[in-house]
Amino acid sequence: MQTHRLRAGMIVFLALITLGSLAGCTTYTWPDGSKKTVLGVAPEDENKRYEEPQAEGVRYRTPGEIPEQQN
C-alpha cells in the first residue's frame, strides 16, 4: 500500500515538472511551415492591441535573424 502511494506521488510530481517546464514556451511558425519552440515570452511587438499593428503596416522577419528595434 505504501509503495502504491509513493509511485502515484512520483507520477504526479513528474507530470507537474513536465507541464511546468512547458509553461514558458512559445512556438513560432514560419511561412515555410517550419516550427521552433523557444523558452520565454512573445516579443513585445506581438503583445499589442489589434489596432496598433494595423496602423504600423506589415513587417517581415527572416527566421534566425534578430529584427532591429523600432521606437
PDB file of N, CA, C and O in Angstrom, chain B, residues numbered from 101:
ATOM      1  N   MET B 101       0.824  -1.193   0.000  1.00  0.00           N
ATOM      2  CA  MET B 101       0.000   0.000   0.000  1.00  0.00           C
ATOM      3  C   MET B 101       0.871   1.260   0.000  1.00  0.00           C
ATOM      4  O   MET B 101       0.603   2.204  -0.744  1.00  0.00           O
ATOM      5  N   GLN B 102       1.895   1.269   0.823  1.00  0.00           N
ATOM      6  CA  GLN B 102       2.790   2.417   0.901  1.00  0.00           C
ATOM      7  C   GLN B 102       3.536   2.608  -0.427  1.00  0.00           C
ATOM      8  O   GLN B 102       3.768   3.740  -0.850  1.00  0.00           O
ATOM      9  N   THR B 103       3.905   1.514  -1.074  1.00  0.00           N
ATOM     10  CA  THR B 103       4.605   1.595  -2.355  1.00  0.00           C
ATOM     11  C   THR B 103       3.700   2.201  -3.419  1.00  0.00           C
ATOM     12  O   THR B 103       4.165   2.962  -4.268  1.00  0.00           O
ATOM     13  N   HIS B 104       2.423   1.873  -3.382  1.00  0.00           N
ATOM     14  CA  HIS B 104       1.463   2.412  -4.350  1.00  0.00           C
ATOM     15  C   HIS B 104       1.342   3.931  -4.203  1.00  0.00           C
ATOM     16  O   HIS B 104       1.295   4.643  -5.206  1.00  0.00           O
ATOM     17  N   ARG B 105       1.292   4.433  -2.973  1.00  0.00           N
ATOM     18  CA  ARG B 105       1.209   5.883  -2.731  1.00  0.00           C
ATOM     19  C   ARG B 105       2.468   6.580  -3.211  1.00  0.00           C
ATOM     20  O   ARG B 105       2.408   7.650  -3.818  1.00  0.00           O
ATOM     21  N   LEU B 106       3.604   5.968  -2.934  1.00  0.00           N
ATOM     22  CA  LEU B 106       4.870   6.561  -3.347  1.00  0.00           C
ATOM     23  C   LEU B 106       4.948   6.636  -4.872  1.00  0.00           C
ATOM     24  O   LEU B 106       5.366   7.656  -5.419  1.00  0.00           O
ATOM     25  N   ARG B 107       4.555   5.585  -5.549  1.00  0.00           N
ATOM     26  CA  ARG B 107       4.588   5.552  -7.011  1.00  0.00           C
ATOM     27  C   ARG B 107       3.620   6.586  -7.593  1.00  0.00           C
ATOM     28  O   ARG B 107       3.963   7.284  -8.547  1.00  0.00           O
ATOM     29  N   ALA B 108       2.428   6.689  -7.032  1.00  0.00           N
ATOM     30  CA  ALA B 108       1.445   7.668  -7.508  1.00  0.00           C
ATOM     31  C   ALA B 108       1.954   9.088  -7.274  1.00  0.00           C
ATOM     32  O   ALA B 108       1.775   9.963  -8.121  1.00  0.00           O
ATOM     33  N   GLY B 109       2.581   9.313  -6.134  1.00  0.00           N
ATOM     34  CA  GLY B 109       3.143  10.633  -5.840  1.00  0.00           C
ATOM     35  C   GLY B 109       4.248  11.009  -6.813  1.00  0.00           C
ATOM     36  O   GLY B 109       4.345  12.164  -7.230  1.00  0.00           O
ATOM     37  N   MET B 110       5.077  10.048  -7.176  1.00  0.00           N
ATOM     38  CA  MET B 110       6.158  10.316  -8.122  1.00  0.00           C
ATOM     39  C   MET B 110       5.605  10.625  -9.509  1.00  0.00           C
ATOM     40  O   MET B 110       6.138  11.483 -10.214  1.00  0.00           O
ATOM     41  N   ILE B 111       4.546   9.936  -9.902  1.00  0.00           N
ATOM     42  CA  ILE B 111       3.937  10.193 -11.209  1.00  0.00           C
ATOM     43  C   ILE B 111       3.357  11.604 -11.251  1.00  0.00           C
ATOM     44  O   ILE B 111       3.534  12.323 -12.234  1.00  0.00           O
ATOM     45  N   VAL B 112       2.669  11.994 -10.190  1.00  0.00           N
ATOM     46  CA  VAL B 112       2.103  13.344 -10.119  1.00  0.00           C
ATOM     47  C   VAL B 112       3.220  14.381 -10.137  1.00  0.00           C
ATOM     48  O   VAL B 112       3.114  15.391 -10.833  1.00  0.00           O
ATOM     49  N   PHE B 113       4.276  14.147  -9.386  1.00  0.00           N
ATOM     50  CA  PHE B 113       5.407  15.076  -9.339  1.00  0.00           C
ATOM     51  C   PHE B 113       6.044  15.233 -10.720  1.00  0.00           C
ATOM     52  O   PHE B 113       6.309  16.353 -11.156  1.00  0.00           O
ATOM     53  N   LEU B 114       6.287  14.133 -11.401  1.00  0.00           N
ATOM     54  CA  LEU B 114       6.890  14.197 -12.733  1.00  0.00           C
ATOM     55  C   LEU B 114       5.969  14.892 -13.733  1.00  0.00           C
ATOM     56  O   LEU B 114       6.438  15.624 -14.604  1.00  0.00           O
ATOM     57  N   ALA B 115       4.670  14.668 -13.612  1.00  0.00           N
ATOM     58  CA  ALA B 115       3.721  15.335 -14.503  1.00  0.00           C
ATOM     59  C   ALA B 115       3.735  16.846 -14.275  1.00  0.00           C
ATOM     60  O   ALA B 115       3.700  17.618 -15.234  1.00  0.00           O
ATOM     61  N   LEU B 116       3.787  17.266 -13.023  1.00  0.00           N
ATOM     62  CA  LEU B 116       3.831  18.698 -12.723  1.00  0.00           C
ATOM     63  C   LEU B 116       5.120  19.338 -13.220  1.00  0.00           C
ATOM     64  O   LEU B 116       5.095  20.452 -13.744  1.00  0.00           O
ATOM     65  N   ILE B 117       6.231  18.656 -13.063  1.00  0.00           N
ATOM     66  CA  ILE B 117       7.510  19.180 -13.552  1.00  0.00           C
ATOM     67  C   ILE B 117       7.479  19.304 -15.072  1.00  0.00           C
ATOM     68  O   ILE B 117       7.942  20.303 -15.623  1.00  0.00           O
ATOM     69  N   THR B 118       6.942  18.305 -15.744  1.00  0.00           N
ATOM     70  CA  THR B 118       6.865  18.335 -17.208  1.00  0.00           C
ATOM     71  C   THR B 118       5.984  19.481 -17.686  1.00  0.00           C
ATOM     72  O   THR B 118       6.375  20.234 -18.577  1.00  0.00           O
ATOM     73  N   LEU B 119       4.811  19.616 -17.105  1.00  0.00           N
ATOM     74  CA  LEU B 119       3.910  20.699 -17.504  1.00  0.00           C
ATOM     75  C   LEU B 119       4.477  22.062 -17.122  1.00  0.00           C
ATOM     76  O   LEU B 119       4.319  23.030 -17.865  1.00  0.00           O
ATOM     77  N   GLY B 120       5.126  22.141 -15.986  1.00  0.00           N
ATOM     78  CA  GLY B 120       5.721  23.400 -15.558  1.00  0.00           C
ATOM     79  C   GLY B 120       6.835  23.859 -16.468  1.00  0.00           C
ATOM     80  O   GLY B 120       7.008  25.058 -16.688  1.00  0.00           O
ATOM     81  N   SER B 121       7.594  22.918 -17.000  1.00  0.00           N
ATOM     82  CA  SER B 121       8.690  23.300 -17.887  1.00  0.00           C
ATOM     83  C   SER B 121       8.174  23.807 -19.228  1.00  0.00           C
ATOM     84  O   SER B 121       8.879  24.546 -19.916  1.00  0.00           O
ATOM     85  N   LEU B 122       6.970  23.428 -19.610  1.00  0.00           N
ATOM     86  CA  LEU B 122       6.396  23.895 -20.871  1.00  0.00           C
ATOM     87  C   LEU B 122       5.635  25.209 -20.720  1.00  0.00           C
ATOM     88  O   LEU B 122       5.242  25.807 -21.722  1.00  0.00           O
ATOM     89  N   ALA B 123       5.427  25.656 -19.517  1.00  0.00           N
ATOM     90  CA  ALA B 123       4.606  26.845 -19.283  1.00  0.00           C
ATOM     91  C   ALA B 123       5.205  28.098 -19.902  1.00  0.00           C
ATOM     92  O   ALA B 123       4.462  28.985 -20.322  1.00  0.00           O
ATOM     93  N   GLY B 124       6.523  28.196 -19.968  1.00  0.00           N
ATOM     94  CA  GLY B 124       7.158  29.393 -20.508  1.00  0.00           C
ATOM     95  C   GLY B 124       7.567  29.270 -21.953  1.00  0.00           C
ATOM     96  O   GLY B 124       8.351  30.090 -22.432  1.00  0.00           O
ATOM     97  N   CYS B 125       7.071  28.280 -22.669  1.00  0.00           N
ATOM     98  CA  CYS B 125       7.479  28.055 -24.056  1.00  0.00           C
ATOM     99  C   CYS B 125       6.567  28.802 -25.024  1.00  0.00           C
ATOM    100  O   CYS B 125       5.370  28.964 -24.787  1.00  0.00           O
ATOM    101  N   THR B 126       7.171  29.247 -26.113  1.00  0.00           N
ATOM    102  CA  THR B 126       6.437  29.868 -27.201  1.00  0.00           C
ATOM    103  C   THR B 126       6.822  29.146 -28.482  1.00  0.00           C
ATOM    104  O   THR B 126       8.009  28.944 -28.736  1.00  0.00           O
ATOM    105  N   THR B 127       5.859  28.756 -29.286  1.00  0.00           N
ATOM    106  CA  THR B 127       6.148  28.087 -30.554  1.00  0.00           C
ATOM    107  C   THR B 127       5.919  29.068 -31.694  1.00  0.00           C
ATOM    108  O   THR B 127       4.824  29.608 -31.853  1.00  0.00           O
ATOM    109  N   TYR B 128       6.957  29.291 -32.479  1.00  0.00           N
ATOM    110  CA  TYR B 128       6.868  30.157 -33.646  1.00  0.00           C
ATOM    111  C   TYR B 128       6.694  29.294 -34.882  1.00  0.00           C
ATOM    112  O   TYR B 128       7.353  28.263 -35.016  1.00  0.00           O
ATOM    113  N   THR B 129       5.819  29.699 -35.780  1.00  0.00           N
ATOM    114  CA  THR B 129       5.633  29.020 -37.058  1.00  0.00           C
ATOM    115  C   THR B 129       6.039  29.983 -38.163  1.00  0.00           C
ATOM    116  O   THR B 129       5.486  31.078 -38.267  1.00  0.00           O
ATOM    117  N   TRP B 130       6.993  29.586 -38.983  1.00  0.00           N
ATOM    118  CA  TRP B 130       7.498  30.424 -40.068  1.00  0.00           C
ATOM    119  C   TRP B 130       6.674  30.185 -41.327  1.00  0.00           C
ATOM    120  O   TRP B 130       5.994  29.165 -41.438  1.00  0.00           O
ATOM    121  N   PRO B 131       6.731  31.122 -42.282  1.00  0.00           N
ATOM    122  CA  PRO B 131       5.932  30.987 -43.509  1.00  0.00           C
ATOM    123  C   PRO B 131       6.185  29.689 -44.280  1.00  0.00           C
ATOM    124  O   PRO B 131       5.292  29.204 -44.975  1.00  0.00           O
ATOM    125  N   ASP B 132       7.384  29.124 -44.168  1.00  0.00           N
ATOM    126  CA  ASP B 132       7.668  27.883 -44.897  1.00  0.00           C
ATOM    127  C   ASP B 132       7.089  26.656 -44.198  1.00  0.00           C
ATOM    128  O   ASP B 132       7.230  25.537 -44.692  1.00  0.00           O
ATOM    129  N   GLY B 133       6.440  26.857 -43.053  1.00  0.00           N
ATOM    130  CA  GLY B 133       5.803  25.758 -42.335  1.00  0.00           C
ATOM    131  C   GLY B 133       6.639  25.182 -41.210  1.00  0.00           C
ATOM    132  O   GLY B 133       6.142  24.378 -40.421  1.00  0.00           O
ATOM    133  N   SER B 134       7.912  25.581 -41.119  1.00  0.00           N
ATOM    134  CA  SER B 134       8.750  25.057 -40.042  1.00  0.00           C
ATOM    135  C   SER B 134       8.345  25.698 -38.720  1.00  0.00           C
ATOM    136  O   SER B 134       7.849  26.824 -38.686  1.00  0.00           O
ATOM    137  N   LYS B 135       8.562  24.972 -37.645  1.00  0.00           N
ATOM    138  CA  LYS B 135       8.199  25.463 -36.316  1.00  0.00           C
ATOM    139  C   LYS B 135       9.413  25.408 -35.407  1.00  0.00           C
ATOM    140  O   LYS B 135      10.275  24.543 -35.559  1.00  0.00           O
ATOM    141  N   LYS B 136       9.476  26.340 -34.457  1.00  0.00           N
ATOM    142  CA  LYS B 136      10.556  26.362 -33.482  1.00  0.00           C
ATOM    143  C   LYS B 136       9.955  26.741 -32.136  1.00  0.00           C
ATOM    144  O   LYS B 136       9.244  27.739 -32.028  1.00  0.00           O
ATOM    145  N   THR B 137      10.238  25.951 -31.120  1.00  0.00           N
ATOM    146  CA  THR B 137       9.753  26.229 -29.774  1.00  0.00           C
ATOM    147  C   THR B 137      10.895  26.815 -28.965  1.00  0.00           C
ATOM    148  O   THR B 137      11.977  26.233 -28.898  1.00  0.00           O
ATOM    149  N   VAL B 138      10.655  27.964 -28.352  1.00  0.00           N
ATOM    150  CA  VAL B 138      11.678  28.642 -27.565  1.00  0.00           C
ATOM    151  C   VAL B 138      11.131  28.934 -26.176  1.00  0.00           C
ATOM    152  O   VAL B 138       9.919  29.036 -25.984  1.00  0.00           O
ATOM    153  N   LEU B 139      12.025  29.066 -25.216  1.00  0.00           N
ATOM    154  CA  LEU B 139      11.629  29.454 -23.865  1.00  0.00           C
ATOM    155  C   LEU B 139      11.471  30.957 -23.803  1.00  0.00           C
ATOM    156  O   LEU B 139      12.200  31.687 -24.475  1.00  0.00           O
ATOM    157  N   GLY B 140      10.543  31.421 -23.017  1.00  0.00           N
ATOM    158  CA  GLY B 140      10.367  32.849 -22.835  1.00  0.00           C
ATOM    159  C   GLY B 140       9.001  33.310 -23.303  1.00  0.00           C
ATOM    160  O   GLY B 140       8.136  32.507 -23.653  1.00  0.00           O
ATOM    161  N   VAL B 141       8.828  34.615 -23.300  1.00  0.00           N
ATOM    162  CA  VAL B 141       7.547  35.206 -23.678  1.00  0.00           C
ATOM    163  C   VAL B 141       7.616  35.729 -25.103  1.00  0.00           C
ATOM    164  O   VAL B 141       8.698  35.869 -25.673  1.00  0.00           O
ATOM    165  N   ALA B 142       6.471  36.012 -25.664  1.00  0.00           N
ATOM    166  CA  ALA B 142       6.420  36.562 -27.019  1.00  0.00           C
ATOM    167  C   ALA B 142       7.071  37.940 -27.033  1.00  0.00           C
ATOM    168  O   ALA B 142       7.005  38.666 -26.041  1.00  0.00           O
ATOM    169  N   PRO B 143       7.701  38.311 -28.153  1.00  0.00           N
ATOM    170  CA  PRO B 143       8.304  39.644 -28.242  1.00  0.00           C
ATOM    171  C   PRO B 143       7.273  40.731 -27.985  1.00  0.00           C
ATOM    172  O   PRO B 143       6.072  40.524 -28.158  1.00  0.00           O
ATOM    173  N   GLU B 144       7.757  41.877 -27.573  1.00  0.00           N
ATOM    174  CA  GLU B 144       6.878  42.966 -27.162  1.00  0.00           C
ATOM    175  C   GLU B 144       5.921  43.399 -28.272  1.00  0.00           C
ATOM    176  O   GLU B 144       4.765  43.719 -27.998  1.00  0.00           O
ATOM    177  N   ASP B 145       6.390  43.411 -29.526  1.00  0.00           N
ATOM    178  CA  ASP B 145       5.533  43.882 -30.608  1.00  0.00           C
ATOM    179  C   ASP B 145       4.374  42.939 -30.899  1.00  0.00           C
ATOM    180  O   ASP B 145       3.431  43.328 -31.588  1.00  0.00           O
ATOM    181  N   GLU B 146       4.418  41.713 -30.395  1.00  0.00           N
ATOM    182  CA  GLU B 146       3.314  40.783 -30.611  1.00  0.00           C
ATOM    183  C   GLU B 146       2.271  40.871 -29.501  1.00  0.00           C
ATOM    184  O   GLU B 146       1.278  40.144 -29.535  1.00  0.00           O
ATOM    185  N   ASN B 147       2.476  41.735 -28.532  1.00  0.00           N
ATOM    186  CA  ASN B 147       1.540  41.882 -27.423  1.00  0.00           C
ATOM    187  C   ASN B 147       0.699  43.153 -27.548  1.00  0.00           C
ATOM    188  O   ASN B 147       0.128  43.613 -26.559  1.00  0.00           O
ATOM    189  N   LYS B 148       0.617  43.715 -28.730  1.00  0.00           N
ATOM    190  CA  LYS B 148      -0.135  44.948 -28.924  1.00  0.00           C
ATOM    191  C   LYS B 148      -1.608  44.652 -29.179  1.00  0.00           C
ATOM    192  O   LYS B 148      -1.989  43.534 -29.526  1.00  0.00           O
ATOM    193  N   ARG B 149      -2.414  45.673 -28.998  1.00  0.00           N
ATOM    194  CA  ARG B 149      -3.825  45.544 -29.331  1.00  0.00           C
ATOM    195  C   ARG B 149      -3.975  45.384 -30.833  1.00  0.00           C
ATOM    196  O   ARG B 149      -3.041  45.661 -31.586  1.00  0.00           O
ATOM    197  N   TYR B 150      -5.143  44.938 -31.273  1.00  0.00           N
ATOM    198  CA  TYR B 150      -5.390  44.654 -32.688  1.00  0.00           C
ATOM    199  C   TYR B 150      -5.142  45.879 -33.577  1.00  0.00           C
ATOM    200  O   TYR B 150      -4.573  45.745 -34.661  1.00  0.00           O
ATOM    201  N   GLU B 151      -5.559  47.060 -33.135  1.00  0.00           N
ATOM    202  CA  GLU B 151      -5.470  48.252 -33.971  1.00  0.00           C
ATOM    203  C   GLU B 151      -4.035  48.737 -34.147  1.00  0.00           C
ATOM    204  O   GLU B 151      -3.708  49.298 -35.193  1.00  0.00           O
ATOM    205  N   GLU B 152      -3.177  48.539 -33.159  1.00  0.00           N
ATOM    206  CA  GLU B 152      -1.821  49.082 -33.221  1.00  0.00           C
ATOM    207  C   GLU B 152      -0.982  48.492 -34.353  1.00  0.00           C
ATOM    208  O   GLU B 152      -0.377  49.261 -35.100  1.00  0.00           O
ATOM    209  N   PRO B 153      -0.911  47.167 -34.522  1.00  0.00           N
ATOM    210  CA  PRO B 153      -0.126  46.653 -35.646  1.00  0.00           C
ATOM    211  C   PRO B 153      -0.732  47.018 -37.001  1.00  0.00           C
ATOM    212  O   PRO B 153      -0.003  47.157 -37.983  1.00  0.00           O
ATOM    213  N   GLN B 154      -2.054  47.173 -37.066  1.00  0.00           N
ATOM    214  CA  GLN B 154      -2.692  47.525 -38.331  1.00  0.00           C
ATOM    215  C   GLN B 154      -2.242  48.908 -38.792  1.00  0.00           C
ATOM    216  O   GLN B 154      -2.067  49.127 -39.990  1.00  0.00           O
ATOM    217  N   ALA B 155      -2.053  49.838 -37.869  1.00  0.00           N
ATOM    218  CA  ALA B 155      -1.637  51.191 -38.207  1.00  0.00           C
ATOM    219  C   ALA B 155      -0.173  51.231 -38.644  1.00  0.00           C
ATOM    220  O   ALA B 155       0.208  52.091 -39.439  1.00  0.00           O
ATOM    221  N   GLU B 156       0.651  50.315 -38.135  1.00  0.00           N
ATOM    222  CA  GLU B 156       2.080  50.315 -38.457  1.00  0.00           C
ATOM    223  C   GLU B 156       2.382  49.663 -39.796  1.00  0.00           C
ATOM    224  O   GLU B 156       3.428  49.939 -40.385  1.00  0.00           O
ATOM    225  N   GLY B 157       1.516  48.822 -40.284  1.00  0.00           N
ATOM    226  CA  GLY B 157       1.792  48.107 -41.521  1.00  0.00           C
ATOM    227  C   GLY B 157       2.458  46.768 -41.232  1.00  0.00           C
ATOM    228  O   GLY B 157       2.618  46.380 -40.075  1.00  0.00           O
ATOM    229  N   VAL B 158       2.841  46.070 -42.290  1.00  0.00           N
ATOM    230  CA  VAL B 158       3.397  44.729 -42.161  1.00  0.00           C
ATOM    231  C   VAL B 158       4.916  44.796 -42.120  1.00  0.00           C
ATOM    232  O   VAL B 158       5.539  45.504 -42.912  1.00  0.00           O
ATOM    233  N   ARG B 159       5.507  44.050 -41.185  1.00  0.00           N
ATOM    234  CA  ARG B 159       6.970  43.907 -41.116  1.00  0.00           C
ATOM    235  C   ARG B 159       7.274  42.426 -41.249  1.00  0.00           C
ATOM    236  O   ARG B 159       6.699  41.605 -40.534  1.00  0.00           O
ATOM    237  N   TYR B 160       8.164  42.082 -42.150  1.00  0.00           N
ATOM    238  CA  TYR B 160       8.527  40.687 -42.354  1.00  0.00           C
ATOM    239  C   TYR B 160       9.830  40.394 -41.639  1.00  0.00           C
ATOM    240  O   TYR B 160      10.733  41.229 -41.594  1.00  0.00           O
ATOM    241  N   ARG B 161       9.916  39.172 -41.068  1.00  0.00           N
ATOM    242  CA  ARG B 161      11.133  38.754 -40.378  1.00  0.00           C
ATOM    243  C   ARG B 161      11.688  37.511 -41.055  1.00  0.00           C
ATOM    244  O   ARG B 161      10.942  36.663 -41.544  1.00  0.00           O
ATOM    245  N   THR B 162      13.003  37.423 -41.071  1.00  0.00           N
ATOM    246  CA  THR B 162      13.677  36.237 -41.584  1.00  0.00           C
ATOM    247  C   THR B 162      13.998  35.333 -40.405  1.00  0.00           C
ATOM    248  O   THR B 162      14.565  35.797 -39.417  1.00  0.00           O
ATOM    249  N   PRO B 163      13.647  34.048 -40.484  1.00  0.00           N
ATOM    250  CA  PRO B 163      13.946  33.134 -39.380  1.00  0.00           C
ATOM    251  C   PRO B 163      15.439  33.117 -39.062  1.00  0.00           C
ATOM    252  O   PRO B 163      16.276  33.046 -39.963  1.00  0.00           O
ATOM    253  N   GLY B 164      15.758  33.183 -37.783  1.00  0.00           N
ATOM    254  CA  GLY B 164      17.144  33.134 -37.333  1.00  0.00           C
ATOM    255  C   GLY B 164      17.795  34.495 -37.204  1.00  0.00           C
ATOM    256  O   GLY B 164      18.881  34.594 -36.634  1.00  0.00           O
ATOM    257  N   GLU B 165      17.173  35.550 -37.713  1.00  0.00           N
ATOM    258  CA  GLU B 165      17.735  36.894 -37.609  1.00  0.00           C
ATOM    259  C   GLU B 165      16.948  37.697 -36.584  1.00  0.00           C
ATOM    260  O   GLU B 165      15.725  37.586 -36.494  1.00  0.00           O
ATOM    261  N   ILE B 166      17.661  38.500 -35.820  1.00  0.00           N
ATOM    262  CA  ILE B 166      17.023  39.346 -34.814  1.00  0.00           C
ATOM    263  C   ILE B 166      16.655  40.667 -35.476  1.00  0.00           C
ATOM    264  O   ILE B 166      17.533  41.348 -36.006  1.00  0.00           O
ATOM    265  N   PRO B 167      15.373  41.049 -35.461  1.00  0.00           N
ATOM    266  CA  PRO B 167      14.975  42.303 -36.110  1.00  0.00           C
ATOM    267  C   PRO B 167      15.484  43.510 -35.337  1.00  0.00           C
ATOM    268  O   PRO B 167      15.691  43.452 -34.125  1.00  0.00           O
ATOM    269  N   GLU B 168      15.680  44.606 -36.064  1.00  0.00           N
ATOM    270  CA  GLU B 168      16.119  45.847 -35.429  1.00  0.00           C
ATOM    271  C   GLU B 168      14.989  46.408 -34.579  1.00  0.00           C
ATOM    272  O   GLU B 168      13.813  46.238 -34.904  1.00  0.00           O
ATOM    273  N   GLN B 169      15.348  47.075 -33.493  1.00  0.00           N
ATOM    274  CA  GLN B 169      14.348  47.679 -32.614  1.00  0.00           C
ATOM    275  C   GLN B 169      13.797  48.937 -33.265  1.00  0.00           C
ATOM    276  O   GLN B 169      14.562  49.778 -33.737  1.00  0.00           O
ATOM    277  N   GLN B 170      12.478  49.072 -33.295  1.00  0.00           N
ATOM    278  CA  GLN B 170      11.840  50.266 -33.826  1.00  0.00           C
ATOM    279  C   GLN B 170      11.146  50.988 -32.686  1.00  0.00           C
ATOM    280  O   GLN B 170      10.377  50.387 -31.936  1.00  0.00           O
ATOM    281  N   ASN B 171      11.417  52.267 -32.559  1.00  0.00           N
ATOM    282  CA  ASN B 171      10.800  53.054 -31.480  1.00  0.00           C
ATOM    283  C   ASN B 171       9.792  54.001 -32.036  1.00  0.00           C
ATOM    284  O   ASN B 171       9.167  54.748 -31.284  1.00  0.00           O
TER     285      ASN B 171
END
